[in-house]
Amino acid sequence: MEKLQLKEGDYLTRAAALLFAPDPEDYITGAFIKIGYFRSENDLAYHDEVRGIQQVFEVCRTSGTPEPSIRFEGNDLWFVFQFSEDYLALLQEKRHEETSVEASVKTSVKILEFLEKLPDMTLAQIAEELGRSVRAVEIAAAKLIKEGHLKYVGHKKGGHWEVIRK
């Protein structure tokens, strides 16, 4: 624990609670670890959230994903997933099972659901929540506006979205 700097004096750090507590939210409200797969430096292909290191390893075991190595760098704790070429090819196959039409319909429905609950959300925030690119969400929102399902009211900054149910 000391080598990983997970203790401050006699007390465990928040990072220790995130990593080792069976339910980290008992100690830190809203605590989670975000796991993502990047195709490149700026292209997030997939992300998921898990709570606690035990769940990270459990998700890896149940999905057949290799378990990560863990390293401490500065104040950051990194989980590094090493994927074989075969495993990456399998991920691509699974990803292509869902057609782009199905994905855009799901994206449109999710956008409407988010904006009904939180009309002040930005498209960038929705993109992050959905694990989609901002551009994909902008295209889906533009289509919803054109079809009369969505409307932006007010100024660019400070306005809000209205969902129009027909």
mmCIF file of the C-alpha atoms, coordinates in Angstrom:
data_MODEL
# 
_entry.id   MODEL 
# 
loop_
_atom_site.group_PDB 
_atom_site.id 
_atom_site.type_symbol 
_atom_site.label_atom_id 
_atom_site.label_alt_id 
_atom_site.label_comp_id 
_atom_site.label_asym_id 
_atom_site.label_entity_id 
_atom_site.label_seq_id 
_atom_site.pdbx_PDB_ins_code 
_atom_site.Cartn_x 
_atom_site.Cartn_y 
_atom_site.Cartn_z 
_atom_site.occupancy 
_atom_site.B_iso_or_equiv 
_atom_site.pdbx_formal_charge 
_atom_site.auth_seq_id 
_atom_site.auth_comp_id 
_atom_site.auth_asym_id 
_atom_site.auth_atom_id 
_atom_site.pdbx_PDB_model_num 
ATOM 1   C CA . MET A 1 1   ? 0.000   0.000   0.000   1.00 0.00 ? 1   MET A CA 1 
ATOM 2   C CA . GLU A 1 2   ? 2.811   2.394   0.841   1.00 0.00 ? 2   GLU A CA 1 
ATOM 3   C CA . LYS A 1 3   ? 4.654   1.693   -2.423  1.00 0.00 ? 3   LYS A CA 1 
ATOM 4   C CA . LEU A 1 4   ? 1.506   2.588   -4.391  1.00 0.00 ? 4   LEU A CA 1 
ATOM 5   C CA . GLN A 1 5   ? 0.982   5.659   -2.173  1.00 0.00 ? 5   GLN A CA 1 
ATOM 6   C CA . LEU A 1 6   ? -2.458  4.436   -1.158  1.00 0.00 ? 6   LEU A CA 1 
ATOM 7   C CA . LYS A 1 7   ? -2.032  5.540   2.456   1.00 0.00 ? 7   LYS A CA 1 
ATOM 8   C CA . GLU A 1 8   ? -1.739  8.971   4.012   1.00 0.00 ? 8   GLU A CA 1 
ATOM 9   C CA . GLY A 1 9   ? -0.429  8.452   7.518   1.00 0.00 ? 9   GLY A CA 1 
ATOM 10  C CA . ASP A 1 10  ? -2.649  5.834   9.154   1.00 0.00 ? 10  ASP A CA 1 
ATOM 11  C CA . TYR A 1 11  ? -5.486  6.357   6.672   1.00 0.00 ? 11  TYR A CA 1 
ATOM 12  C CA . LEU A 1 12  ? -6.243  4.892   3.259   1.00 0.00 ? 12  LEU A CA 1 
ATOM 13  C CA . THR A 1 13  ? -6.572  7.282   0.329   1.00 0.00 ? 13  THR A CA 1 
ATOM 14  C CA . ARG A 1 14  ? -9.651  7.590   -1.874  1.00 0.00 ? 14  ARG A CA 1 
ATOM 15  C CA . ALA A 1 15  ? -7.797  5.637   -4.548  1.00 0.00 ? 15  ALA A CA 1 
ATOM 16  C CA . ALA A 1 16  ? -7.475  2.721   -2.103  1.00 0.00 ? 16  ALA A CA 1 
ATOM 17  C CA . ALA A 1 17  ? -11.228 2.838   -1.441  1.00 0.00 ? 17  ALA A CA 1 
ATOM 18  C CA . LEU A 1 18  ? -11.944 2.892   -5.191  1.00 0.00 ? 18  LEU A CA 1 
ATOM 19  C CA . LEU A 1 19  ? -9.681  -0.043  -5.798  1.00 0.00 ? 19  LEU A CA 1 
ATOM 20  C CA . PHE A 1 20  ? -10.237 -2.352  -2.862  1.00 0.00 ? 20  PHE A CA 1 
ATOM 21  C CA . ALA A 1 21  ? -13.617 -1.649  -1.259  1.00 0.00 ? 21  ALA A CA 1 
ATOM 22  C CA . PRO A 1 22  ? -16.329 -4.160  -2.283  1.00 0.00 ? 22  PRO A CA 1 
ATOM 23  C CA . ASP A 1 23  ? -18.669 -1.184  -2.850  1.00 0.00 ? 23  ASP A CA 1 
ATOM 24  C CA . PRO A 1 24  ? -16.641 2.044   -3.179  1.00 0.00 ? 24  PRO A CA 1 
ATOM 25  C CA . GLU A 1 25  ? -19.802 4.165   -3.185  1.00 0.00 ? 25  GLU A CA 1 
ATOM 26  C CA . ASP A 1 26  ? -20.124 3.394   0.526   1.00 0.00 ? 26  ASP A CA 1 
ATOM 27  C CA . TYR A 1 27  ? -17.092 5.659   0.968   1.00 0.00 ? 27  TYR A CA 1 
ATOM 28  C CA . ILE A 1 28  ? -17.119 7.987   -2.040  1.00 0.00 ? 28  ILE A CA 1 
ATOM 29  C CA . THR A 1 29  ? -20.462 8.967   -3.553  1.00 0.00 ? 29  THR A CA 1 
ATOM 30  C CA . GLY A 1 30  ? -20.594 8.384   -7.301  1.00 0.00 ? 30  GLY A CA 1 
ATOM 31  C CA . ALA A 1 31  ? -17.276 6.535   -7.326  1.00 0.00 ? 31  ALA A CA 1 
ATOM 32  C CA . PHE A 1 32  ? -16.498 4.520   -10.432 1.00 0.00 ? 32  PHE A CA 1 
ATOM 33  C CA . ILE A 1 33  ? -13.701 3.493   -12.738 1.00 0.00 ? 33  ILE A CA 1 
ATOM 34  C CA . LYS A 1 34  ? -14.193 4.277   -16.417 1.00 0.00 ? 34  LYS A CA 1 
ATOM 35  C CA . ILE A 1 35  ? -12.746 1.730   -18.818 1.00 0.00 ? 35  ILE A CA 1 
ATOM 36  C CA . GLY A 1 36  ? -12.332 2.679   -22.449 1.00 0.00 ? 36  GLY A CA 1 
ATOM 37  C CA . TYR A 1 37  ? -10.892 1.362   -25.672 1.00 0.00 ? 37  TYR A CA 1 
ATOM 38  C CA . PHE A 1 38  ? -9.311  3.986   -27.902 1.00 0.00 ? 38  PHE A CA 1 
ATOM 39  C CA . ARG A 1 39  ? -8.732  3.349   -31.606 1.00 0.00 ? 39  ARG A CA 1 
ATOM 40  C CA . SER A 1 40  ? -6.343  6.306   -31.583 1.00 0.00 ? 40  SER A CA 1 
ATOM 41  C CA . GLU A 1 41  ? -5.341  9.158   -29.266 1.00 0.00 ? 41  GLU A CA 1 
ATOM 42  C CA . ASN A 1 42  ? -8.712  10.933  -29.696 1.00 0.00 ? 42  ASN A CA 1 
ATOM 43  C CA . ASP A 1 43  ? -11.075 8.214   -30.932 1.00 0.00 ? 43  ASP A CA 1 
ATOM 44  C CA . LEU A 1 44  ? -12.882 6.461   -28.077 1.00 0.00 ? 44  LEU A CA 1 
ATOM 45  C CA . ALA A 1 45  ? -14.469 3.338   -29.541 1.00 0.00 ? 45  ALA A CA 1 
ATOM 46  C CA . TYR A 1 46  ? -16.051 1.962   -26.371 1.00 0.00 ? 46  TYR A CA 1 
ATOM 47  C CA . HIS A 1 47  ? -16.320 2.734   -22.686 1.00 0.00 ? 47  HIS A CA 1 
ATOM 48  C CA . ASP A 1 48  ? -17.950 1.282   -19.614 1.00 0.00 ? 48  ASP A CA 1 
ATOM 49  C CA . GLU A 1 49  ? -18.056 2.068   -15.923 1.00 0.00 ? 49  GLU A CA 1 
ATOM 50  C CA . VAL A 1 50  ? -17.351 -0.315  -13.076 1.00 0.00 ? 50  VAL A CA 1 
ATOM 51  C CA . ARG A 1 51  ? -17.185 0.231   -9.350  1.00 0.00 ? 51  ARG A CA 1 
ATOM 52  C CA . GLY A 1 52  ? -14.175 -1.239  -7.560  1.00 0.00 ? 52  GLY A CA 1 
ATOM 53  C CA . ILE A 1 53  ? -11.143 -3.217  -8.650  1.00 0.00 ? 53  ILE A CA 1 
ATOM 54  C CA . GLN A 1 54  ? -12.908 -6.500  -7.911  1.00 0.00 ? 54  GLN A CA 1 
ATOM 55  C CA . GLN A 1 55  ? -15.549 -5.628  -10.477 1.00 0.00 ? 55  GLN A CA 1 
ATOM 56  C CA . VAL A 1 56  ? -12.871 -4.700  -13.040 1.00 0.00 ? 56  VAL A CA 1 
ATOM 57  C CA . PHE A 1 57  ? -11.389 -8.176  -12.750 1.00 0.00 ? 57  PHE A CA 1 
ATOM 58  C CA . GLU A 1 58  ? -14.850 -9.806  -12.624 1.00 0.00 ? 58  GLU A CA 1 
ATOM 59  C CA . VAL A 1 59  ? -15.913 -8.029  -15.825 1.00 0.00 ? 59  VAL A CA 1 
ATOM 60  C CA . CYS A 1 60  ? -12.666 -9.167  -17.472 1.00 0.00 ? 60  CYS A CA 1 
ATOM 61  C CA . ARG A 1 61  ? -13.240 -12.780 -16.419 1.00 0.00 ? 61  ARG A CA 1 
ATOM 62  C CA . THR A 1 62  ? -16.872 -12.921 -17.548 1.00 0.00 ? 62  THR A CA 1 
ATOM 63  C CA . SER A 1 63  ? -16.191 -11.221 -20.889 1.00 0.00 ? 63  SER A CA 1 
ATOM 64  C CA . GLY A 1 64  ? -13.091 -13.260 -21.677 1.00 0.00 ? 64  GLY A CA 1 
ATOM 65  C CA . THR A 1 65  ? -10.942 -10.117 -21.653 1.00 0.00 ? 65  THR A CA 1 
ATOM 66  C CA . PRO A 1 66  ? -7.349  -10.406 -20.409 1.00 0.00 ? 66  PRO A CA 1 
ATOM 67  C CA . GLU A 1 67  ? -6.939  -8.940  -16.915 1.00 0.00 ? 67  GLU A CA 1 
ATOM 68  C CA . PRO A 1 68  ? -5.171  -5.568  -16.789 1.00 0.00 ? 68  PRO A CA 1 
ATOM 69  C CA . SER A 1 69  ? -1.798  -4.697  -15.330 1.00 0.00 ? 69  SER A CA 1 
ATOM 70  C CA . ILE A 1 70  ? -1.906  -1.859  -12.822 1.00 0.00 ? 70  ILE A CA 1 
ATOM 71  C CA . ARG A 1 71  ? 0.663   0.908   -12.514 1.00 0.00 ? 71  ARG A CA 1 
ATOM 72  C CA . PHE A 1 72  ? 0.958   4.087   -10.492 1.00 0.00 ? 72  PHE A CA 1 
ATOM 73  C CA . GLU A 1 73  ? 2.128   7.171   -12.378 1.00 0.00 ? 73  GLU A CA 1 
ATOM 74  C CA . GLY A 1 74  ? 2.343   10.493  -10.531 1.00 0.00 ? 74  GLY A CA 1 
ATOM 75  C CA . ASN A 1 75  ? -1.047  10.831  -8.816  1.00 0.00 ? 75  ASN A CA 1 
ATOM 76  C CA . ASP A 1 76  ? -2.764  8.569   -11.341 1.00 0.00 ? 76  ASP A CA 1 
ATOM 77  C CA . LEU A 1 77  ? -3.452  4.873   -11.156 1.00 0.00 ? 77  LEU A CA 1 
ATOM 78  C CA . TRP A 1 78  ? -3.486  3.238   -14.594 1.00 0.00 ? 78  TRP A CA 1 
ATOM 79  C CA . PHE A 1 79  ? -5.139  -0.025  -15.597 1.00 0.00 ? 79  PHE A CA 1 
ATOM 80  C CA . VAL A 1 80  ? -3.475  -1.225  -18.792 1.00 0.00 ? 80  VAL A CA 1 
ATOM 81  C CA . PHE A 1 81  ? -5.270  -3.828  -20.892 1.00 0.00 ? 81  PHE A CA 1 
ATOM 82  C CA . GLN A 1 82  ? -3.150  -5.822  -23.319 1.00 0.00 ? 82  GLN A CA 1 
ATOM 83  C CA . PHE A 1 83  ? -5.211  -7.257  -26.154 1.00 0.00 ? 83  PHE A CA 1 
ATOM 84  C CA . SER A 1 84  ? -4.045  -9.830  -28.669 1.00 0.00 ? 84  SER A CA 1 
ATOM 85  C CA . GLU A 1 85  ? -4.696  -9.228  -32.370 1.00 0.00 ? 85  GLU A CA 1 
ATOM 86  C CA . ASP A 1 86  ? -7.226  -12.109 -32.304 1.00 0.00 ? 86  ASP A CA 1 
ATOM 87  C CA . TYR A 1 87  ? -9.133  -10.500 -29.436 1.00 0.00 ? 87  TYR A CA 1 
ATOM 88  C CA . LEU A 1 88  ? -9.192  -7.095  -31.172 1.00 0.00 ? 88  LEU A CA 1 
ATOM 89  C CA . ALA A 1 89  ? -10.505 -8.758  -34.348 1.00 0.00 ? 89  ALA A CA 1 
ATOM 90  C CA . LEU A 1 90  ? -13.251 -10.402 -32.275 1.00 0.00 ? 90  LEU A CA 1 
ATOM 91  C CA . LEU A 1 91  ? -14.201 -7.007  -30.804 1.00 0.00 ? 91  LEU A CA 1 
ATOM 92  C CA . GLN A 1 92  ? -14.451 -5.566  -34.303 1.00 0.00 ? 92  GLN A CA 1 
ATOM 93  C CA . GLU A 1 93  ? -16.696 -8.448  -35.430 1.00 0.00 ? 93  GLU A CA 1 
ATOM 94  C CA . LYS A 1 94  ? -19.038 -7.907  -32.480 1.00 0.00 ? 94  LYS A CA 1 
ATOM 95  C CA . ARG A 1 95  ? -19.075 -4.172  -33.127 1.00 0.00 ? 95  ARG A CA 1 
ATOM 96  C CA . HIS A 1 96  ? -20.059 -4.635  -36.771 1.00 0.00 ? 96  HIS A CA 1 
ATOM 97  C CA . GLU A 1 97  ? -22.955 -6.933  -35.849 1.00 0.00 ? 97  GLU A CA 1 
ATOM 98  C CA . GLU A 1 98  ? -24.955 -3.808  -35.033 1.00 0.00 ? 98  GLU A CA 1 
ATOM 99  C CA . THR A 1 99  ? -25.646 -1.964  -38.273 1.00 0.00 ? 99  THR A CA 1 
ATOM 100 C CA . SER A 1 100 ? -25.172 1.773   -38.517 1.00 0.00 ? 100 SER A CA 1 
ATOM 101 C CA . VAL A 1 101 ? -28.935 2.221   -39.052 1.00 0.00 ? 101 VAL A CA 1 
ATOM 102 C CA . GLU A 1 102 ? -29.699 0.435   -35.774 1.00 0.00 ? 102 GLU A CA 1 
ATOM 103 C CA . ALA A 1 103 ? -27.005 2.454   -34.022 1.00 0.00 ? 103 ALA A CA 1 
ATOM 104 C CA . SER A 1 104 ? -28.349 5.779   -35.299 1.00 0.00 ? 104 SER A CA 1 
ATOM 105 C CA . VAL A 1 105 ? -31.911 4.873   -34.255 1.00 0.00 ? 105 VAL A CA 1 
ATOM 106 C CA . LYS A 1 106 ? -30.675 3.899   -30.788 1.00 0.00 ? 106 LYS A CA 1 
ATOM 107 C CA . THR A 1 107 ? -28.646 7.113   -30.603 1.00 0.00 ? 107 THR A CA 1 
ATOM 108 C CA . SER A 1 108 ? -31.678 9.224   -31.558 1.00 0.00 ? 108 SER A CA 1 
ATOM 109 C CA . VAL A 1 109 ? -33.883 7.520   -28.975 1.00 0.00 ? 109 VAL A CA 1 
ATOM 110 C CA . LYS A 1 110 ? -31.238 7.955   -26.274 1.00 0.00 ? 110 LYS A CA 1 
ATOM 111 C CA . ILE A 1 111 ? -30.781 11.637  -27.151 1.00 0.00 ? 111 ILE A CA 1 
ATOM 112 C CA . LEU A 1 112 ? -34.514 12.226  -26.709 1.00 0.00 ? 112 LEU A CA 1 
ATOM 113 C CA . GLU A 1 113 ? -34.519 10.304  -23.411 1.00 0.00 ? 113 GLU A CA 1 
ATOM 114 C CA . PHE A 1 114 ? -31.607 12.336  -22.032 1.00 0.00 ? 114 PHE A CA 1 
ATOM 115 C CA . LEU A 1 115 ? -33.037 15.671  -23.130 1.00 0.00 ? 115 LEU A CA 1 
ATOM 116 C CA . GLU A 1 116 ? -36.483 14.931  -21.711 1.00 0.00 ? 116 GLU A CA 1 
ATOM 117 C CA . LYS A 1 117 ? -34.898 14.390  -18.307 1.00 0.00 ? 117 LYS A CA 1 
ATOM 118 C CA . LEU A 1 118 ? -32.158 17.034  -18.551 1.00 0.00 ? 118 LEU A CA 1 
ATOM 119 C CA . PRO A 1 119 ? -33.006 19.674  -21.184 1.00 0.00 ? 119 PRO A CA 1 
ATOM 120 C CA . ASP A 1 120 ? -29.885 21.712  -20.334 1.00 0.00 ? 120 ASP A CA 1 
ATOM 121 C CA . MET A 1 121 ? -27.473 18.931  -21.379 1.00 0.00 ? 121 MET A CA 1 
ATOM 122 C CA . THR A 1 122 ? -25.072 19.706  -24.193 1.00 0.00 ? 122 THR A CA 1 
ATOM 123 C CA . LEU A 1 123 ? -24.621 17.404  -27.160 1.00 0.00 ? 123 LEU A CA 1 
ATOM 124 C CA . ALA A 1 124 ? -21.021 16.847  -26.025 1.00 0.00 ? 124 ALA A CA 1 
ATOM 125 C CA . GLN A 1 125 ? -22.272 15.632  -22.626 1.00 0.00 ? 125 GLN A CA 1 
ATOM 126 C CA . ILE A 1 126 ? -24.735 13.296  -24.324 1.00 0.00 ? 126 ILE A CA 1 
ATOM 127 C CA . ALA A 1 127 ? -21.976 11.971  -26.591 1.00 0.00 ? 127 ALA A CA 1 
ATOM 128 C CA . GLU A 1 128 ? -19.848 11.196  -23.547 1.00 0.00 ? 128 GLU A CA 1 
ATOM 129 C CA . GLU A 1 129 ? -22.733 9.435   -21.801 1.00 0.00 ? 129 GLU A CA 1 
ATOM 130 C CA . LEU A 1 130 ? -23.500 7.353   -24.895 1.00 0.00 ? 130 LEU A CA 1 
ATOM 131 C CA . GLY A 1 131 ? -19.885 6.571   -25.725 1.00 0.00 ? 131 GLY A CA 1 
ATOM 132 C CA . ARG A 1 132 ? -20.387 8.036   -29.192 1.00 0.00 ? 132 ARG A CA 1 
ATOM 133 C CA . SER A 1 133 ? -18.461 10.762  -30.976 1.00 0.00 ? 133 SER A CA 1 
ATOM 134 C CA . VAL A 1 134 ? -19.736 14.321  -30.638 1.00 0.00 ? 134 VAL A CA 1 
ATOM 135 C CA . ARG A 1 135 ? -20.131 14.421  -34.408 1.00 0.00 ? 135 ARG A CA 1 
ATOM 136 C CA . ALA A 1 136 ? -22.376 11.327  -34.417 1.00 0.00 ? 136 ALA A CA 1 
ATOM 137 C CA . VAL A 1 137 ? -24.614 12.913  -31.777 1.00 0.00 ? 137 VAL A CA 1 
ATOM 138 C CA . GLU A 1 138 ? -24.684 16.235  -33.661 1.00 0.00 ? 138 GLU A CA 1 
ATOM 139 C CA . ILE A 1 139 ? -25.791 14.439  -36.842 1.00 0.00 ? 139 ILE A CA 1 
ATOM 140 C CA . ALA A 1 140 ? -28.502 12.510  -34.974 1.00 0.00 ? 140 ALA A CA 1 
ATOM 141 C CA . ALA A 1 141 ? -29.707 15.702  -33.236 1.00 0.00 ? 141 ALA A CA 1 
ATOM 142 C CA . ALA A 1 142 ? -29.834 17.572  -36.569 1.00 0.00 ? 142 ALA A CA 1 
ATOM 143 C CA . LYS A 1 143 ? -31.979 14.780  -38.002 1.00 0.00 ? 143 LYS A CA 1 
ATOM 144 C CA . LEU A 1 144 ? -34.296 14.939  -34.969 1.00 0.00 ? 144 LEU A CA 1 
ATOM 145 C CA . ILE A 1 145 ? -34.626 18.712  -35.407 1.00 0.00 ? 145 ILE A CA 1 
ATOM 146 C CA . LYS A 1 146 ? -35.363 18.332  -39.135 1.00 0.00 ? 146 LYS A CA 1 
ATOM 147 C CA . GLU A 1 147 ? -38.010 15.677  -38.384 1.00 0.00 ? 147 GLU A CA 1 
ATOM 148 C CA . GLY A 1 148 ? -39.636 17.965  -35.787 1.00 0.00 ? 148 GLY A CA 1 
ATOM 149 C CA . HIS A 1 149 ? -38.843 15.833  -32.737 1.00 0.00 ? 149 HIS A CA 1 
ATOM 150 C CA . LEU A 1 150 ? -36.390 18.248  -31.126 1.00 0.00 ? 150 LEU A CA 1 
ATOM 151 C CA . LYS A 1 151 ? -36.079 22.012  -30.784 1.00 0.00 ? 151 LYS A CA 1 
ATOM 152 C CA . TYR A 1 152 ? -33.471 24.270  -29.165 1.00 0.00 ? 152 TYR A CA 1 
ATOM 153 C CA . VAL A 1 153 ? -34.987 27.257  -27.373 1.00 0.00 ? 153 VAL A CA 1 
ATOM 154 C CA . GLY A 1 154 ? -33.103 30.381  -26.347 1.00 0.00 ? 154 GLY A CA 1 
ATOM 155 C CA . HIS A 1 155 ? -29.598 31.637  -26.868 1.00 0.00 ? 155 HIS A CA 1 
ATOM 156 C CA . LYS A 1 156 ? -26.681 29.418  -27.794 1.00 0.00 ? 156 LYS A CA 1 
ATOM 157 C CA . LYS A 1 157 ? -25.427 29.726  -24.229 1.00 0.00 ? 157 LYS A CA 1 
ATOM 158 C CA . GLY A 1 158 ? -28.145 29.483  -21.627 1.00 0.00 ? 158 GLY A CA 1 
ATOM 159 C CA . GLY A 1 159 ? -30.838 27.954  -23.818 1.00 0.00 ? 159 GLY A CA 1 
ATOM 160 C CA . HIS A 1 160 ? -32.382 24.510  -23.463 1.00 0.00 ? 160 HIS A CA 1 
ATOM 161 C CA . TRP A 1 161 ? -33.770 21.649  -25.514 1.00 0.00 ? 161 TRP A CA 1 
ATOM 162 C CA . GLU A 1 162 ? -37.450 20.801  -25.955 1.00 0.00 ? 162 GLU A CA 1 
ATOM 163 C CA . VAL A 1 163 ? -38.474 17.301  -26.963 1.00 0.00 ? 163 VAL A CA 1 
ATOM 164 C CA . ILE A 1 164 ? -41.566 17.305  -29.174 1.00 0.00 ? 164 ILE A CA 1 
ATOM 165 C CA . ARG A 1 165 ? -43.568 14.078  -28.927 1.00 0.00 ? 165 ARG A CA 1 
ATOM 166 C CA . LYS A 1 166 ? -45.958 13.499  -31.809 1.00 0.00 ? 166 LYS A CA 1 
# 
